[in-house]
Amino acid sequence: MSETLSSVFQSVGKGYGYDSVSAEATEFKEFKVKWRRSCGWIEFEISDYMKDAPSEAVKGLAEMIFSRLSGTRMDEYPKEMHDWITSDEFVKSKQKIFLDRSKNLTRSAIGEHIDLNESYKRLVEMGLVKYDKDVVISWTKRPNVKSIGHASVLMKVITISSALDSDKIPEFVPDYVLYHELLHLKKGFDPFGERHGTDFRTMESLFPKADEADQWLKKLRLVL
């Protein structure tokens, strides 16, 4: 796999004036690429989630990275790359790996006081979201307070902070946080777009008790 990465990145890199290019697969939790470079050479560490990607997808990734490094910004991923990392095949083959690398997850939607499966069910019944059997929802082991919700759009994994797993907090609060994260999945993979743009906020406001939930989060000094 590293040989394929290196050969593709070397081929693309030469077109951008690099004499020496290397690319190694690395076990990152998130899908990402790191690099270091100097005059004429560049070294990449690339997520091993790309280990079985089609060569055209790898080439698309290389083209995007080198173009950005050269100052020619792309507004979207090349089609071959985008299609691969948003495919059902990608989710099915990478989701478990991502979960195994996510050490602060209980791997369960059922907490001590709140069952997030029930939250999901209520959101579906209200017509706010559609049920997706491939989505994994989990509480955190330790109560994150800097970010009480997280959605991995590529892996279809939603994480909710156990700081909300309390019988002293109304159920509509974790419902709202879960809805917020599900909206990111609905929005889809859009690395160059606004994370919380106008369209996102408009959809978020459809939650019946959005303002009350926001007030509760402020009261608890929790950040969404």
Disulfide bonds with the S-S distance in Angstrom:
none
